[in-house]
Amino acid sequence: MNKLFPLHASIMIENFSEIILDYKVTIHRLEENNLVCSYDDFLLEIQAVTLEIKSFSMEQLRIQVDELMYFNITRKEK
């Protein structure tokens, strides 16, 4: 049985206004209302009315969103 997420990575969403990614994140596109990033073996796409990065380090990305409209996770092709 394959696990969807690795044990060391996590995604936390609080009240759909704050998204926290714990693990190595690579940002591919960042706009006022759109974020696309790589997260381990996954590609994460987020759209909101407004999107603001609260903190960003090698091990964590913390995003504040206003009116989350789209949240998509897809496995990257190997």
C-alpha positions in Angstrom: 0.0 0.0 0.0 1.4 3.4 -1.0 1.1 6.4 1.3 -0.2 9.6 -0.2 2.2 11.8 1.9 5.6 11.0 3.3 5.7 10.7 7.1 8.1 13.7 7.5 6.0 16.2 5.5 2.7 17.8 6.7 0.1 20.3 5.5 -1.9 22.1 8.2 -4.9 24.3 7.3 -6.5 26.4 10.0 -10.0 27.9 9.2 -9.0 27.9 5.5 -7.2 31.2 6.2 -3.7 29.9 7.1 -1.8 27.1 5.3 1.4 25.8 6.8 3.7 23.5 4.8 6.3 21.7 7.0 9.1 20.4 4.8 11.2 21.5 1.9 9.2 23.7 -0.5 10.2 25.2 -3.8 8.1 28.1 -5.1 7.5 28.1 -8.9 5.0 30.9 -9.2 3.8 33.5 -6.7 1.3 36.2 -7.5 -1.1 38.3 -5.5 -3.7 35.5 -5.6 -1.9 32.4 -6.9 0.8 30.1 -5.6 2.4 27.1 -7.3 5.0 25.2 -5.4 6.7 21.8 -5.3 6.4 20.0 -2.0 8.3 16.7 -1.8 6.9 14.6 -4.7 3.9 16.8 -5.1 2.9 20.0 -6.9 0.6 22.3 -4.9 -1.6 25.0 -6.4 -3.4 27.5 -4.3 -5.7 30.4 -5.4 -7.4 32.9 -3.2 -8.7 36.4 -3.3 -5.5 37.5 -1.6 -2.5 35.4 -0.7 0.3 36.6 1.6 3.4 34.7 2.7 3.8 35.2 6.5 7.1 33.3 6.8 9.3 31.2 4.6 12.3 29.1 5.6 14.1 26.0 4.4 11.7 23.8 6.5 8.4 25.7 6.5 6.2 27.9 4.4 3.3 29.8 6.2 0.7 31.4 4.0 -2.2 33.6 4.9 -5.2 33.4 2.5 -8.3 35.5 2.2 -11.3 33.5 0.7 -9.6 30.3 -0.5 -10.9 29.5 -4.0 -8.8 26.6 -5.2 -6.5 24.1 -3.5 -5.0 21.2 -5.6 -2.3 18.7 -4.9 -1.0 16.4 -7.7 1.8 13.9 -7.7 4.7 14.9 -9.8 5.7 12.7 -12.7 8.9 10.7 -12.1 
